Amino acid sequence: MANYTRLEVVSVMRNSGMVPLFYHPNIELGKQVLKACFDGGARILEFTARGDFAFEVFSELNKYALAKLPGMVLGVGSITDAPAASLFVQMGANFIVTPSLREDIALLCNRRKVLWSPGCGSLTEINRAEELGCEIIKLFPGSTYGPGFVKAIKGPQPWTSMMPTGGVSTEESNLRAWFDAGVTCVGMGSNLISKEILEKKDFDGLARNVERVLNLIKTIKQQSP
């Protein structure tokens, strides 16, 4: 079962401002990536379960985090149905992220009091997700909508919390545009944990990159209106 309550997970997302996204079938490589993110200051990571036997990889990474990385919150993304969500919840996933709004997943996660973040792309979907108890909306794909969409939604609905994923880069101008628009946090995958970093196994470089981005987000949030 989850080791962190959904409100604790929300707090980590809000405070850090960034959720790294990562998937690789190699368990040992995954552990090194996880530790590099932890060393860089990240205290949350979304494992995007996209490959065969991804549940086995996540299980080992979560055990590693619990044993070696105190305070590291692991969740699972790319979940498309309730049976898959149930499987990962049984393995201790602390949050579930979906590419689309799935009410069956909402009911399952609410029953277990696990945070769930559905991918939404319209005000109607956002409102329905919030009616189902969603705390943080995943705006997906973020590159399709952009910061202007977030700003437009926050106008009539300032209570809506959003996390764009896709279309978020490590550049200051990009991050500033998103946070000035009012996002709660951003999801960042290959722009943060690049293919080049993985090929070179540059985990020290990854840790530095994570630290830089987190510090940049902190500064931007302090300066945002």
Secondary structure, DSSP 8 states (H G I E B T S, - for coil): --SS-HHHHHHHHHHH-EEEEE--S-HHHHHHHHHHHHHTT--EEEEE--STTHHHHHHHHHHHHHHHSTT-EEEEE---SHHHHHHHHHTT-SEEEESS--HHHHHHHHHHT-EEEEEE-SHHHHHHHHHTT-SSEEESSHHHHHHHHHHHHHTT-TT--EEEBSS--S-HHHHHHHHHHT-S-EEESTTTS-HHHHHHT-HHHHHHHHHHHHHHHHHHHHH--
